[in-house]
Amino acid sequence: MSLRVLAKRVGNAIITLVLAVILTFVLLRLTPGSAIDNWARQYAIQYQVTLEEAYRRIALMINYNPKEPIPSQFVRYAKGLLHGNLGVSMIYQNRTVNDIIASALPWTTFVLTIALLISFTIGMLLGVNMAWKRSSWLEPVIAVYAILSTAIPDFIFAILLLVIFAYGLQWFPINGAYDPYVTPGFNLTFILNVLYHAALPILTYVLTNIGGWTLGMKGAAVSVLGEDYVTAARARGISDRKIMKNYVRKNAILPQITGLAISFGGMLGGSALIENSFSYPGMGYYLGQAIGQRDYTVMQGMFLFMSIVMIFANLIADLLYAKLDPRVKIEE
């Protein structure tokens, strides 16, 4: 790939990021309500200052003043971004947005990575088998399940799992990332306890994503089965098992691999409903709390971070596609 193509792709990503910053800033300002009003009144009472002085101090702390004109607010916000400052939370007072993201991101990344790998692996295996045995019972069952899992919102799966396995059977905990009596660290007890608490969130992501991966792999595998080299392999007497493994699965999986990065970004963006259902302390949980209480600084920081992940994921997938599949060329 030439430097010109790389520069063009990176430039498009930067432009998209700038637009995302502007749109996020403007749209959030159009949302009614603000958590800063209650915070200012509490601050004025606690420190015995006027309400105006409380507003001024809080505006400096969180890098946001709702009484300023929109252009002035944007300039203030942009300056903070250039210094890596996402502001201070309005509801989690004295906690910066950077700190909230840093503490929540590992939990979300942990759950999403495991769920994505499990759903991807199962989806690839089911998809290639559906394409190879198109008259089997598996095809209509998976097709119906994929349609239902796509139509039903993610949080419905989360609530069902929570009601059945946490409240009903009491097999799993109803909230948290680990039990308070467990000592955090790289030890077996802590690791098993973390997996125990993450089981239902992971299962929710797997159930809602496995159908899409399966149908995507099936479509790619069916396309590969019609290629001349597969027909030639059969004519040479190569066994069906080797054809499916070395020809069909190997070539059909290439476009699916490039979609992993995009899928991770999409799952990150949709994590709010699932993590809030399980009170799991990840990115989605804090974003859900911020939306409910109009915490603009956390909302801005979370949306911006998720936008960066999505843009970066699309850029990586775009650049890797041609590398993984030599049949695809990136146009200059």
N, C-alpha and C positions, 0 to 999 in steps of 0.2 A: 504494500500500500504506500502510495506516495505521500510526501509531507503535505502536499496541497489538499489531498482528500482528508487527511487527518485534521489539518487546520480548519477545513470547512465544517467537519463534523463537530469539532470542539467549539467553533464559533457559534454554530446553531444551538449547541447546548447552553452556552453562556447567554445568548439572547433569550432563550426559553426561560432560563433561571431569572433573568432580570424582569421579564414579563410576569413570572410567577410571584416575585416579590411585590410588584406593583399591584397586581390583582388581589393578592391576599390582603395587603394593607388596605386597599380601598373597600373591598367587600366586607371586611370585619368592621370598618368604621360605619358602614351602613346598617349594621346589626343593632337593634335597640337594646338598651340596658347596659349597665357597667358596674363592675365590682368595686371601682375606685371610690364611689360615693360612700358606701358603708365603711370602707377602710379609712377614708379621710375623717369621718366623724369619730371613729374609735381612736384614731391617732390624736385628734384635737383634744379629746377627753384625757387620754393617757398622759400626754406631754404638756397639757395646759397651754395650748396655743390656739390661735384663731383658726377657723375653718379654712380661710384663705391660705394661711401659712402652712396648714396641714396639706392642702392640695399642692402647694409649691414644693414642699419637701418630698412628698410621695412621687410627684412628677419627675423629680431629679433621680429618685431611687429606681423607679421602674422604666425610666426613659420614655414616658408617655404622659401627655397632658391633654385630656379630652376637651379642654376649653380653648386650646390653641387652634388656629386655622389648619385645615387639612394639609396644605403645602408645608407649613412649618412642622407639623407632626411628622410628615414623611422625611423631611431633611434631618430631623432629630433621629428618626429610626434608621435612616441610611447611614448616618455617621456612626451610630452604635454598631451596625452590622460590619462596617469597615474595621472596627476595633474588636470584632468578635464578641460584642455585647448584645445578647438577646433580651436583656432587661431582667426585671425582678417580678416574680409572680405576685398577683394581687390577692390570691386566696391562700397561697403557701408563703406567707410573709417572711421576709429575710432569706428566701431561697431563690437563687437565680434560675432563669430558664435553662442556662447551660448546665447547671448542677442537676436539675430535674431530668433533662435529657440523658445526661451521663449516667444517672442512677437507674433510669428506666430502660434504656436501650439494650443493655445486656440481657435482661429478662425476655424482652420481645424477640431479640435476635436468636436467643436460645430456643424458644418455642417455635418460631417461624422456620428456622433452619432444619430442625428435626422433622417438623410436619411436612415441609416442602420435599425433603429427601424421601420420606416414607410414601407420600402421595405420588411423587414422580416415579419412584421405582415400581410401585404396584400398578400405576397407570400405564407405564411402558410395557410391562409384562402382559397385562390384560389386553391392551390395545393390539399388540402384535399377534396375540392368540386369536382375537376376534377377527382380524384381517385374514389370518391363515385358515381359520375354520369358520367361515362366514355363515354356515348353515346350522351352527350349534346353538344351544339354548342361551349361551352367554351373551350373544349380541343383543337380543331384544331386552334382556334384563338390565344390562349395563346402559343401553340407550335410554330406557325409561328412567333409570336412576339418575343419569346425567341430566336429563331434562328437569326432573324434580329438584335435584340439588342446586341447579342453576336458578330455578324459579323461587325456591324458598330462601328467604333471607338467612344470612349466617347466624344471626343471634337466635333464630328459632331453634336451630340445631343446638346451640349452646344452652338455651333454656331447657330443652328436652333432656339433654345429657345431665344437666345440673339437677333437675327434678328427679330423674330416674336413679342416677348413680350416686349423687351426693346426698340429697334429702331422703329419697326412698330407700335404696339399698344401703346407703351410708358407707359405700366402699371408698369414696374419695372425699377430700376436704372441700369446703364450699368457698374458701377464699385464701389469699396469701400465696407467697412463693415458696415458703418453707415454714416449719413450726418454730415458735419462739424459743423452745427449749433446745433446739439443735444449734450447735456451734458452727457458724459459717467457716468454710475453709476447704482445702482440697483433701477431703477425707470421704470414705465410702458412705458413712452415715448421712452426711450432708448432701452428697450427690444423689443418693437414693431418695432422700426426702424431697429434694428439689424436683426430681422426676415424678415422684408421687403427686405433688401439687400441680405439676404441669401436664399431667396425663390427659385430663379432660379438655383443656385448651388445645392441646396437640391433636387429640381425636376430633375435635370440632373442625379444625383446619383441614385435616385429612379427609373427613367425610364430605366437606364442601368443595374440595379441589380434585379429588380422585377421578370423578366422572369426566371433567374437562380434559385432564391429561389422557385418559383412556381413549376418548373419542378423537383427540388430536393425533395420538399415535396410530390409531386405527386408520385414519384418513391418509396419513403419511405412508403407512405400510402397504395399504391398498395401491397407492400410486407406484410404490417401488415394485410390487408384484407384477405390474404391467411392463416393467423395463425389459429390454432385450437381454441384458446380462443374466437376469433370473431365468428366462426361458432357455438361454444357452446352458446355464448350469444344470437345469433339469435334463436337457438333452445329453449332457455329458455323463449322466448317471449319478450326480452328486446327491447324497441323501437329503431328505426333506429337513432333517434336523440341522444339518450344516448350512443349508440354504437359508433357513429362517434365522439362524444365529449370525452367520458371516455375511450374508447379502441383505436380507430384508431388515432385520433389527438394527444392524450396524448403520445402514444408510438412512433408515426412517427416523432414527433417534437424533440425527444431527440438528434438524430445525427445532426439535423439542428442547435440546440442551440450551440453545440460545435464548429460549423463552424462560429459562429458570430465573435469570436476573430480573426480567420484567415481572414475572410472577411474584418474586420476593417483594418488589416495590409495591405491587398491587395489594398483597396481603398486609403489608405494613400500613398502607393507607386505610384498609378496612378493619384494622385491629381494634378500633375503639369500642364497637358494640360487643365483640367477643370478650375482650379483656375486662370490660365493665361488668359483663354478666357473671364472670368468675371472680371479680375483684382482684384480678391478677395485676401486680404493680409494674406494668410495662408502659410503653409509649401510649397505647390506645387508652389505657385507664386514665392517665393524667390528661389526655386530650379530651376524653369524655367529661371529666370533672370540670375542666376549663370551659368547655362549651356550655355546660349546664349553669355555670356561675358567671359567665361572661368575663372570664379572665383573658383579656386581649393579649397580654404579653406572652402567656403560655401558648395560646392558640396560634399567634403569629410564629413563635419559635418552632412549634411542632409542625405546622403546615409548611414552613420554610424548609425544615429538615427533611420532611417526607418528600417535598418537591425535589430537593437535591438528590435524594436516593433514587427517585423515579427517573429523573433526567440522567443521572449517572448510569443507572441500570440500562436504560434504553441506548445510551451511547456505547456501553460495553457490548451489549447484544448486537448492535449494528456493526461494530468493528470486528467482533468475533465470528459473525455469521459467514463472512467470506473466507476466513481462516479455516473454520471447521468444515465448510462445504465448498470445495474448489469449483463446483459447478456454478456458484453464485459470484458475480463480480459487482463490486461497488462502483457506481458511476461517479465520474468526476464532475 
